[in-house]
């Protein structure tokens, strides 16, 4: 570990103090009755275009993204850039589906995707499948935010043994838990504004200053070993890295807005128009993500891996230490403090939204549906607040006592699972054609086959699908959601053929999906 | 076609314009090469970053064309 950088640490702590204050003060922002679930858990659906832009940006571009995407570029090269086409195609998908979902959820006071599925298909078991998938996929995601936090705290030179080593992460999470409990979604929404400004400042400074110091992009790319610079050209009888790259981008884009924390961000918007506008404005973040991915290459060109002062950091955090090491090397101390605070706060915002989203799901779709149907608004909000604490405590214990690699594996599996809710949620926004039990069967087939394929592929995201002597390596999530959809279509046709007069339960009307 | 009809069907042909960016970035043989460089960046990188901007422009066009 480098010695403690006191200037950087002071700036870091000051910024953390500011967002802590902001998190508690947010309770009074656009004031509402925080004893109601839609006030606590959706900010009263009061956020306009700009706040939603910050909130969804703060939600999707997490601390782990800032650490892991450059780390992948640093370690594996060009393939890390799949994050760019991924975000390019995520927004058209968002544009086509989520304004409709916002409209229907607003009309019927739905707070979660599972609420929508329950109303649309009238099947509590299908809604339960969507709920459990959402909660299970979110948990490891929260845990990974803690990993991002640990890496920057390590980068500041703070180290210790045993309990002392974990203390900074525990304190940060205690603060996070407290302001999320008291302010609900208003806390991450207000902090996201500070976080995004810091992140933008960091990304642009890094992209201008570091290439100048390293002698320009020519020199940087010249320093990258040839096998890392481009995707390897596929050999005979396989689509190789090409299909892996494209399916990772497409599958990740389809899964992105199915995560509960994305849907919570979307539903907090004050109008469907604010959601539609964001589809055109959110690519602003994609550009930043592309620039961040390049930072993995800057780290290679700067030779951070060979420097003795970073040896301990790389030993502890692996390639995830590439960005903190690069910043420590290239920036003056005060700016290192800002950059690390940006990443650290970048962990708190999504962790808060994720825990709120998981709490909304539990409260609405498990507690009220299966345990106590007569919850008052106040009891509902209180249950959600407590669940948000439990969820965060679970993530913290996970990161303290289980190897980080397990959280990464679970997050990978979470992506494969969450995409299985696509037919019910995204296609459900357009059509009630599917039979609800057929959707549930498709979901089950997708989850089981996806898990089996991921295990067979040794927990790598891509699976080498073999067809007629050809090999198509591709993202397991995409392959299995296609299978899921096939099962749902075939079974729906069968059900309709056997029982053509079967009525459908649907509490939504076609007009509910458009602005009136 | 007036706005009300489109609203009730919930579909607009403008949406097809969004497909362009899928084709442009999901077929790696289009861009998996180093030349031509631009500002010292290999084609692979600047092509995809350029599509971030083009994709945003296309989405904005569709937004304005379908906004009532």
Interface residues (C-beta under 8 A of the other chain):
Chain A: X78 X81 X84 X85 X87 X88 X89 X91 X92 X95 X96 X100 X216 X217 X218 X219 X220 X221 X229 X230 X231 X233 X241 X242 X245 X246 X249 X250 X273 X276 X277 X279 X280 X281 X283 X284 X286 X287 X290 X294 X430 X510 X511 X513 X514 X515
Chain B: X7 X8 X10 X15 X18 X19 X21 X22 X25 X26 X27 X28 X29 X32 X33 X34 X37 X39 X40 X41 X42 X44 X45 X48 X49 X51 X52 X53 X55 X56 X58 X59 X60 X62 X63 X67 X68
